[in-house]
Amino acid sequence: MRLDEFFVFAPRHRPAHTNEALRWLISLRWLSLGGMLVVLWGAPALLHIPLPTEALTPIALALGLTNGASVLRARQAREVSGHELFGQLCIDLAAWSSFLYFTGGATNPLISLLLPLVAIGAAVLPAPHAWALALLAVVSYSLLWDNNEQLDIYDSGLAVHWHLAGMWLTFSVSAGIIVWYVVRMTAALRARDQALAEAREARLRNERIVALGNLAAGAAHELGTPLGTMAILAGELARNPGLDADTREDAQLLLEQISHCKGILGSLTLRAGSLRAEGAERLPADAWLETIFDHWRTLRPHVPLQTRLACGDPAPVLVADGTLEQAIHNLINNAADACPTGIECEAAIQAEHLEIRVLDRGPGMPAKLRAQAGLASLEGRGEGLGIGLLLAFGAVERCGGRIQFEARPGGGTLALLSLPLAALCPDLQTRNPS
């Protein structure tokens, strides 16, 4: 558990990085309060320096109560504004200025602890607020120069020794706090930039998929007429008694393939742009996959496909999804293009996910192409790793799944498709597969 998570029990979903900054400020304030209490209780006993505990205890108590209220504020989903962060840092500045007033003012080496507050303000506040905080810190330092309550230290040599030691200690603590906080903020900014870059890439991929969908709709409209003509001609050839049996059988197969093409074109509008239609058919996972495999076998009957299903008994009931069916078809097609002599498909339930493995014994995918798969179409290649794979990644990512390609031991490629059961069927009850 991180230090800031230990001190602040805030909700996981926060609207902006300013909420994260507030959590870090609260964590640092707990540490600051701890240091204040160490000085309050330890200095009289260890350093033999008398401190006005009657005046300092209320300051520490007020700072602790304020931080407790800040913890409750951090648990709210409402975004923290720059004015609020500025107020939080002003509270710390006021508390330490009051503490220093009763403990020697500017002669107290703890005066250096005002510097980390200024550095933190420069990191998280807008420029006007950061400059205002720096000005307040300078004013506070200046006022504490002449306005303070001096401590009674009877041994001047011991006072000088502990003053120098305190300066070293406060310098070390200040340096550590500044580095820790700036590093954390820099990491948060880098993570945010990375998330924005990934979101932009996803948006560009989605725009490309939408454009492909529009092209597909236009192509479906234009292909209807030539497919109808081809179906008529293939039907006449299949019924022609003057042709030999093999030719009529090929013509009948051609007619079946044309019928499949017309069915695919007819369902393009229903399949495009949606993850799942309301009221769609519900099927057990194994029955759904068998339907997909059987349909693929009718489209490519010359490529042997072996399947092994272990979806549980009974198998979870899923909502039939057209876009995911097409994604599975594309993965199988890619494997068949790489290895026309035969491919394998396995499916199993693993940790609330439906995992589908497509295996082939083809030449395999280079590691560079495996890393690029799904980010863009791989033009100029004849292995079928192009638009179909891009569409498959888009369909799977929309339901929270993932596709990975690995080198298969012994040669070939293993395509792993993992789909969360909760996304395939939201009302599916949690089950523990054996």
C-alpha positions in Angstrom: 0.0 0.0 0.0 1.3 3.4 -0.9 1.9 6.0 1.8 -0.8 8.3 0.5 -3.3 5.5 0.4 -2.5 4.6 4.0 -3.3 8.1 5.3 -6.3 8.9 3.1 -9.2 6.5 2.4 -10.6 8.3 -0.6 -12.6 6.7 -3.4 -10.7 5.2 -6.3 -12.4 7.3 -9.0 -11.3 11.0 -8.9 -12.2 13.5 -11.6 -8.8 15.2 -11.9 -5.2 15.3 -10.8 -6.0 18.1 -8.3 -7.8 15.5 -6.2 -4.7 13.4 -6.2 -2.7 16.5 -5.2 -5.0 17.0 -2.2 -4.4 13.4 -1.1 -0.7 13.9 -1.2 -1.0 17.2 0.7 -3.0 15.4 3.4 -0.3 12.7 3.6 2.4 15.2 3.9 0.4 17.1 6.6 0.3 13.9 8.7 4.0 13.7 8.5 4.3 17.4 9.2 2.1 16.9 12.3 4.2 14.0 13.4 7.3 16.1 13.2 5.6 18.9 15.1 4.7 16.4 17.9 8.2 15.0 18.0 9.6 18.5 18.6 6.9 19.3 21.1 7.5 16.2 23.2 11.1 15.3 22.4 12.9 18.7 22.6 12.4 19.2 26.3 13.4 15.7 27.2 16.3 15.1 24.8 17.7 18.6 24.1 16.8 20.1 27.5 15.1 23.0 25.8 12.0 24.2 27.5 9.0 24.7 25.2 5.7 26.5 25.8 3.5 23.4 25.5 0.4 25.3 26.6 0.7 27.5 23.4 2.0 24.8 21.0 -0.4 21.9 21.8 -3.5 23.8 20.5 -1.7 24.5 17.2 -0.9 20.8 16.7 -4.5 19.8 17.7 -6.0 22.3 15.3 -3.7 21.1 12.5 -4.8 17.5 13.2 -8.5 18.4 13.2 -8.1 20.3 10.0 -6.4 17.4 8.3 -9.2 15.1 9.5 -11.7 17.4 7.8 -9.6 17.4 4.7 -9.7 13.5 4.7 -13.5 13.7 4.6 -13.3 16.3 1.8 -10.9 14.0 -0.2 -13.5 11.2 -0.1 -15.9 13.3 -2.1 -16.1 12.9 -5.9 -16.3 16.7 -6.4 -13.2 18.1 -8.0 -10.8 20.1 -5.9 -10.2 23.6 -7.3 -7.0 25.6 -7.3 -8.4 28.0 -4.7 -9.0 25.0 -2.4 -5.5 23.7 -2.8 -4.1 27.2 -2.1 -6.2 27.4 1.1 -4.9 24.0 2.2 -1.3 25.1 1.8 -2.1 28.4 3.6 -3.3 26.3 6.5 0.1 24.6 6.7 1.9 27.9 6.4 -0.1 29.5 9.2 0.3 26.4 11.5 4.1 26.3 11.1 4.4 30.1 11.4 2.4 30.0 14.6 4.6 27.1 15.9 7.8 29.0 15.0 6.5 32.2 16.7 6.5 30.4 20.0 9.8 28.6 19.4 12.3 31.4 18.5 11.0 32.6 15.2 13.6 33.0 12.4 16.3 31.7 14.8 14.7 28.3 14.9 16.3 26.0 12.3 12.8 24.6 11.5 12.1 27.8 9.6 13.5 26.0 6.6 10.4 23.8 6.5 8.5 26.7 5.0 10.5 26.1 1.7 8.9 22.7 0.9 5.5 24.3 1.2 6.5 26.9 -1.5 8.0 24.1 -3.7 4.8 22.0 -3.4 2.7 25.1 -4.2 4.7 25.7 -7.3 4.1 22.2 -8.4 0.3 22.0 -8.0 -1.0 25.5 -8.0 -1.8 27.9 -10.9 0.9 30.5 -11.3 -0.9 33.3 -9.5 -1.6 31.2 -6.5 1.9 29.8 -6.5 3.4 33.3 -6.5 0.9 34.4 -3.8 2.0 31.5 -1.6 5.6 32.3 -2.1 4.9 36.0 -1.1 3.1 34.9 2.0 6.0 32.6 3.0 8.5 35.5 2.6 6.2 37.8 4.6 5.9 35.2 7.3 9.7 34.7 7.5 10.2 38.5 7.6 7.7 38.9 10.5 9.2 36.1 12.4 12.6 37.8 12.2 11.6 40.3 14.9 8.3 39.1 16.2 8.7 35.9 18.2 9.0 34.3 21.6 12.6 33.5 22.3 13.4 30.2 24.1 15.4 30.2 27.3 18.6 28.2 26.6 21.1 28.6 29.3 24.1 27.0 27.6 25.1 29.1 24.6 27.6 26.6 23.3 24.9 23.8 23.4 22.5 26.2 21.7 24.8 26.8 18.8 25.5 23.1 18.4 21.9 22.1 18.3 21.1 25.0 16.0 23.6 23.8 13.4 22.3 20.2 13.9 18.7 21.4 13.4 19.7 23.3 10.2 21.2 20.1 8.8 18.2 18.1 9.8 15.6 20.5 8.4 17.7 20.8 5.2 17.7 17.0 4.8 14.0 16.7 5.5 13.2 19.5 3.1 15.2 18.0 0.3 13.6 14.6 0.8 10.1 16.0 0.8 10.7 18.1 -2.2 12.2 15.3 -4.2 9.5 12.8 -3.1 6.6 15.1 -4.0 8.0 16.4 -7.3 8.8 12.8 -8.4 5.3 11.7 -7.6 3.7 14.6 -9.4 6.0 14.1 -12.4 5.0 10.4 -12.5 1.3 11.4 -12.3 1.7 13.8 -15.2 3.5 11.2 -17.3 0.7 8.7 -16.6 -1.9 11.2 -17.6 0.0 12.1 -20.8 0.3 8.4 -21.6 -3.5 7.9 -21.0 -4.3 10.8 -23.2 -2.0 9.4 -26.0 -3.7 6.0 -25.7 -7.1 7.7 -25.9 -6.1 9.6 -29.0 -4.9 6.4 -30.6 -8.1 4.6 -29.7 -10.1 7.4 -31.2 -8.2 7.3 -34.4 -8.7 3.5 -34.6 -12.4 3.9 -34.0 -12.7 6.6 -36.7 -10.9 4.3 -39.1 -13.3 1.5 -38.2 -16.3 3.8 -38.7 -15.0 4.8 -42.1 -14.5 1.1 -43.0 -18.1 0.5 -41.9 -19.4 3.2 -44.2 -17.4 1.7 -47.1 -18.8 -1.7 -46.2 -22.4 -0.5 -46.3 -21.8 1.1 -49.7 -20.1 -2.1 -51.0 -23.0 -4.2 -49.7 -25.5 -2.1 -51.6 -23.5 -2.3 -54.8 -22.7 -6.1 -54.6 -26.3 -7.2 -54.3 -27.0 -7.1 -58.0 -23.8 -9.0 -59.3 -24.3 -11.6 -56.6 -27.9 -12.1 -57.7 -26.7 -12.6 -61.3 -24.0 -15.0 -60.2 -26.5 -17.0 -58.1 -28.8 -17.4 -61.2 -25.9 -18.6 -63.4 -24.6 -21.0 -60.7 -28.1 -22.4 -60.3 -28.4 -23.0 -64.0 -25.1 -24.7 -64.2 -25.9 -26.9 -61.2 -29.1 -28.1 -63.0 -27.6 -28.5 -66.5 -27.7 -32.3 -67.3 -25.1 -31.8 -70.0 -22.3 -31.2 -67.5 -20.4 -33.9 -65.7 -21.2 -34.6 -62.0 -18.0 -33.0 -60.7 -18.8 -29.7 -62.5 -22.4 -29.7 -61.3 -21.1 -30.4 -57.7 -18.7 -27.4 -58.0 -21.5 -25.2 -59.3 -23.7 -26.3 -56.4 -20.9 -25.4 -54.0 -20.5 -22.0 -55.7 -24.2 -21.4 -55.3 -24.0 -22.2 -51.6 -21.0 -19.7 -51.2 -23.0 -17.0 -53.0 -25.9 -17.6 -50.7 -23.6 -17.2 -47.7 -22.2 -14.0 -49.2 -25.7 -12.6 -49.6 -26.5 -13.5 -46.0 -23.4 -11.7 -44.8 -24.2 -8.6 -46.8 -27.8 -8.6 -45.6 -26.6 -8.6 -41.9 -23.9 -5.9 -42.3 -26.2 -3.1 -41.2 -27.3 -5.1 -38.1 -23.7 -6.0 -37.1 -22.1 -2.6 -37.7 -21.7 -0.1 -34.9 -23.2 -2.0 -31.9 -21.8 -4.4 -29.4 -25.1 -6.2 -28.8 -28.7 -5.8 -30.0 -31.4 -5.6 -27.4 -33.3 -8.9 -27.2 -30.6 -10.8 -29.0 -30.5 -14.5 -28.8 -29.0 -16.1 -25.8 -27.0 -19.3 -26.2 -24.7 -21.4 -24.0 -21.0 -20.6 -24.7 -20.2 -23.9 -26.3 -23.3 -23.8 -28.5 -22.5 -20.3 -29.6 -18.9 -21.2 -30.5 -20.0 -24.4 -32.3 -22.3 -22.3 -34.4 -19.4 -20.0 -35.3 -17.1 -22.9 -36.1 -19.8 -24.6 -38.2 -20.5 -21.4 -40.2 -16.7 -21.0 -40.8 -16.5 -24.6 -42.1 -19.2 -23.9 -44.6 -17.2 -20.9 -45.9 -13.9 -22.7 -46.1 -14.6 -26.4 -46.4 -11.2 -27.2 -47.7 -9.3 -26.2 -44.6 -9.6 -28.8 -41.7 -10.6 -27.2 -38.4 -10.3 -29.2 -35.1 -12.1 -27.8 -32.1 -11.9 -28.5 -28.4 -14.4 -26.9 -26.0 -14.3 -26.9 -22.2 -16.8 -24.3 -21.3 -18.1 -26.0 -18.1 -21.2 -28.1 -17.4 -23.4 -26.3 -17.7 -21.8 -23.7 -19.9 -22.5 -20.0 -19.1 -25.3 -18.5 -21.2 -24.1 -15.6 -23.3 -25.7 -13.1 -25.6 -24.9 -13.8 -29.3 -22.8 -11.0 -30.6 -22.4 -10.4 -34.3 -19.2 -8.3 -34.1 -17.4 -10.8 -31.9 -18.5 -13.6 -34.2 -16.8 -11.7 -37.0 -13.7 -11.2 -34.9 -13.4 -14.9 -34.3 -14.0 -15.5 -38.0 -11.1 -13.1 -38.8 -8.7 -14.8 -36.4 -9.5 -18.3 -37.8 -9.2 -16.9 -41.4 -5.8 -15.6 -40.6 -4.7 -18.9 -39.2 -6.1 -20.7 -42.2 -4.3 -18.4 -44.6 -1.0 -19.1 -42.8 -1.6 -22.9 -42.6 -4.1 -24.2 -45.2 -3.3 -27.8 -44.2 -5.3 -27.5 -40.9 -5.8 -25.4 -37.8 -7.0 -25.9 -34.2 -9.4 -23.9 -32.0 -9.7 -24.3 -28.2 -12.1 -22.6 -25.8 -12.3 -22.7 -22.0 -13.6 -20.7 -19.0 -10.7 -19.2 -17.1 -11.1 -16.9 -14.1 -14.5 -15.4 -15.2 -13.2 -15.0 -18.8 -14.0 -17.0 -22.0 -10.6 -17.7 -23.6 -10.4 -18.8 -27.2 -7.1 -20.1 -28.6 -6.5 -20.3 -32.4 -3.5 -22.3 -33.3 -1.7 -22.9 -36.6 1.5 -24.5 -37.8 2.3 -21.7 -40.3 5.5 -19.7 -40.7 4.6 -17.7 -37.6 4.5 -13.9 -37.0 7.7 -11.9 -36.4 7.9 -10.3 -33.0 7.7 -6.8 -34.5 4.4 -7.6 -36.3 2.9 -9.2 -33.1 3.6 -5.9 -31.3 1.9 -3.9 -34.1 -1.1 -6.2 -34.5 -4.4 -4.3 -33.9 -2.8 -0.8 -33.9 -3.0 -0.4 -37.7 -3.7 -2.5 -40.7 -0.6 -4.2 -42.0 -0.8 -3.3 -45.7 1.3 -5.0 -48.3 1.2 -8.4 -46.7 -0.3 -11.5 -48.1 -0.9 -13.5 -44.9 -4.3 -11.9 -44.2 -3.1 -9.7 -41.3 -4.7 -6.5 -42.4 -8.1 -4.8 -42.1 -9.8 -8.0 -40.7 -7.4 -8.1 -37.7 -7.9 -4.3 -37.1 -11.7 -4.8 -37.0 -11.2 -7.9 -34.7 -9.2 -5.8 -32.2 -11.8 -3.1 -32.3 -14.7 -5.4 -31.6 -12.9 -7.2 -28.8 -11.7 -4.0 -27.1 -15.2 -2.6 -27.1 -16.4 -5.4 -24.7 -13.3 -5.1 -22.5 -11.5 -8.1 -24.0 -8.0 -8.5 -25.5 -6.2 -10.3 -28.2 -2.6 -11.5 -27.9 -0.4 -13.3 -30.4 2.4 -15.6 -29.3 4.9 -17.9 -31.0 3.6 -21.5 -30.8 6.1 -24.0 -29.5 7.2 -26.2 -32.4 6.4 -23.5 -35.0 3.4 -21.5 -35.9 1.3 -18.9 -34.1 -1.1 -18.9 -31.1 -3.8 -16.3 -31.1 -5.4 -15.8 -27.6 -8.8 -14.1 -27.4 -9.9 -13.3 -23.9 -13.5 -12.1 -23.3 -14.9 -11.1 -19.9 -18.1 -13.1 -19.1 -19.6 -10.0 -17.4 -19.5 -8.1 -20.7 -20.9 -11.0 -22.8 -23.8 -11.4 -20.4 -24.2 -8.6 -17.7 -26.8 -10.6 -15.7 -24.6 -13.6 -15.6 -24.2 -14.8 -12.0 -20.7 -15.2 -10.6 -19.6 -18.8 -11.0 -16.5 -20.7 -9.8 -15.3 -22.9 -12.6 -13.9 -26.2 -11.5 
